[in-house]
Amino acid sequence: MENQGRLADHWIAARGKTMHLNEMKINVKGLLFYSIILLMLINLILPGIMGAWSKTDGAVAYTYVFNYSNFTSACSSIAILLLYILLAFCISSHQKRGKINLIIALSILIFFIWCMISVFEANIHEIFLSDISINLGLVPLFYLLGYDKTVFESAKKVIPYIIVTMVVLILWGSISFILQYGISVETRSSPSKEMFSVLISAYWCYALGMSDNRSTHKSFKYILGICLLICAFLIRSRSWVIQSVFILYSIMVVGVGKNSLLRKILSVSIVLLVFILMIVLLPNVTGALFNRIGEDTRSGQYEIFFSQVSPLSLLWGNGLNAGYSYLGNPNYKYFDNQYIYIMFHYGMVPILCMIGVVSPLFRRMKRMSLNKDEKTFLFGCRLMSIFFLAALGGLSVYYKLGWNLNTLLVFIFIGRAHKMVKESRKVPLKNNNIQTETSTTINRNLMRTTVNN
């Protein structure tokens, strides 16, 4: 009896240690995620606050000169390092559940191939820490962060604070610029345009991926949506105005139920009212915006790009230092369309992996395997992925795919929906297996009864 008691005590102690280690592991992931968010916000906000406006002789618009210090550069580097660690944790957890996913294998393979090639073309900082680093090949793996419950719940907690912070900073920056330089002056690059990418990504997640039946929560969604539309007007972006209107309408589509038709009519009326108020209160802003409706600012870039770059080279990529002559820059490395941008540098495989992550969200599955909240979340993530893919395709201003805050938040929610679809498709199989085993057992019992008789 004493030996049995000692064994029981040892078992309880070992189980307690295991639970403690699991709790520590969960806390480490949450701490890593919050640290990454904080460091990315510092790297986004501080250069926009410490910089200054500049206008060269003969230029029509002002350009903002961001002030990147050693501190903000260190924050960016540490955030990337911590994201490597968090991503490694999530990849190892995913592999324990079964065979390695094809998307994981291809992304890691492309990453190592370009790592070996880039060693001969650039320094370590450019390879791993620049905007065009080889890390772009690992972006599709961000969906694995959504598989981890701790990371997903941490993202849900921090997103409302990110939205409010971005709205306040954009309104403050835009209004201060208008007071200083006038309402009719145009801008090219600006902190508000950079921050809006984070704002709209966080709002996608909040409005479409976080369901709550409380009326105050729904009202807060509408209020933030109107603020989003106002911010889009202030930065004079046709594409973001269109997206903001679609998002506001999508909230009503997701929120089906009692009096849904009345809510849709009311919300459309509110959007129209905001349009009218903006036209009346800020005629110079809205006039400049509406005058640009017929303008084509994108096709010229396509013509210049494909006159210098072979379309076949987009299949395998041109490397880290690839560039083309554009806007007076003989080695311009960027492109508004993020699909072409990624393929220009690292080929088609990262884009195929990203499509492989998003496409399962649109598979047909048995509705009985999901409850009401899960169906709403999945439908919201489908809409979110459409808005996200449209922004990457050019329906955006300064929306970049990369190791940044807007990409990270969207992929976490898409990854959560990806996991939900994957698990829901296993439920019918499990039920079929249970029914098969039950019928086999019944048949065996009947055969035994027959033999005994």
Secondary structure, 3 states (H helix, E strand, C coil): CHHHHHHHHHHHHHHHHHHHHHHHHHHHHHHHHHHHHHHHHHHHHHHHHHCEEECCCCCCCEEEECCCCHHHHHHHHHHHHHHHHHHHHHHHHHHHCCCCCHHHHHHHHHHHHHHHHHCCCCCHHHHHCCCCCHHHHHHHHHHHHHHCHHHHHHHHHHHHHHHHHHHHHHHHHHHHHHHHHCCCCCECCCHHHHHHHHHHHHHHHHHHHCCCCCHHHHHHHHHHHHHHHHHHHHCCCHHHHHHHHHHHHHHHHHCCCCCHHHHHHHHHHHHHHHHHHHHHHCHHHHHHHHHCCCCCCCHHHHHHHHHHCCHHHHCCCCCCCCCEEECCEEEECCCCCHHHHHHHHHCCHHHHHHHHHHHHHHCCCCHHHCCHHHHHHHHHHHHHHHHHHHHHCCCCCCCCCCCCHHHHHHHHHHHHHHHHHHHHHHHHHHHHHHHHHHHHHHHHHHHHHHHHC
